[in-house]
């Protein structure tokens, strides 16, 4: 009988300490709200990264086209010194 009482007392102490260490419900709600805010910000950043990748790919495609055009024009002829473009 005494062993059972001691076991139950230990269990009560363990549960009390776990309750003291547990998050406050208000704090938990704040953390959840912050988590949702960060998730939305993360989605925004992912969209920005995708847009930047598209911009980069378009720029590289344009540069490749310009390089190809310059090679096709006349590889042996030099432009006059006063023509910059």
Buried (B, 14 or more C-beta within 10 A) or exposed (E): EEEEEEEEEEEEEEEEEEEEEEEEEEEEEEEEEEEEEEEEEEEEEEEEEEEEEEEEEEEEEEEEEEEEEEEEEEEEEEEEEEEEE
